Amino acid sequence: MNSELAIIRIKNLRLRTFIGIKDEEINNRQDVIINVVIHYCAAKARQTDDMEHALNYRTITKAIIAQVEENRFALLEHLTGKVLEIASAHPWVEYASAEVDKPHALRFADSVSLQLSYRRQD
């Protein structure tokens, strides 16, 4: 494992979007909760204290917000995949995972969530 490994965690990003296949889901925004984990080598950032050598989690988060809030999704798999694409887009990313929770999606359950992950192939 890389000794300079940095792990960015974006925790409980609460957004609203159109998600689902039932009429009420298609016509009304619903809450989703997004968690993202990104692994990358932070050796240069640690040594230089220069933003150009670090992944900008603010930029990543803004892109996720725009993707989720400006689009409609039928499937949790598709929404989670779009979030993962953003999280893993930078060439420095070695591993990323994205989990999207859909609160109150099922009766008697707090939420339903789906998680997808990406690992760079060397």
Secondary structure, DSSP 8 states (H G I E B T S, - for coil): --TTEEEEEEEEEEEEEEE-SSHHHHHS-EEEEEEEEEEEE-HHHHHH--GGGS--HHHHHHHHHHHHHT-EES-HHHHHHHHHHHHT-STTEEEEEEEEEEET-STT-SEEEEEEEEE---
